[in-house]
Amino acid sequence: MGRAQIQALLNSQGFVFLEPGVYTLDGPIILGKNKMLIGSGMDQTFLVAVNANIDLISDDGSGRLAMADLTLQGGRHGIYHTYTSGPKMQFTQSVLSHVCIRDMTGSGLFFTNVYGYDNNYFDHVIFYNCASGLRQLATVSGVDSEPRINYMDKNVFFQCQWLSCGKALDLVAIRA
């Protein structure tokens, strides 16, 4: 099963359970509200990029992600969030549990041009051998009314690890 088949199942059922194995991705899987991607274990289910220039997981603009029991390997960004138009885009109530994000040329998780990253839960997430483990890049002045202020608040990282990353937490924030 490849990216297109996984995406089709997510779009029709909202939930995909991946059996143990290696799944090669030629582009990002798009997750969002009411879509969950569950593997058989971070040591058994691998989503691997075909090359180092693609992102593995992106969002549909709804502001939520749910993933568990898998490994993301070998792309530019494991998870990439950006939103450049429309109302304020705030990521909230996302859950990542027992996910390994490794060998990314960019970041394990990268977000920019969003309103905020608030009230999310990361449980046993491993960032390994990434240029940056988690990267926040603020691109505006820091004014609260700006729809792309890119703030981060009330995120829980329980039993997470950052190993052999250039920077574990690359937090370039402007908002006080």
Buried (B, 14 or more C-beta within 10 A) or exposed (E): EEBEEBBEBBEEEEEBBBEEEEBEBEBBBBBBBEBBBBBBEBEBBBBBBBEEEBBBBBBBBEBBBBBBBBBBBBBBBBBBBBBEEEEBBBBBEBBBBBBBBBBBBBBBBBBBBBBBBBBBBBBBBBBBBBBBBBBBBBBEEEEEEBBBBBBBEEBEBEEBBBEEBEBBBBEEEBBE
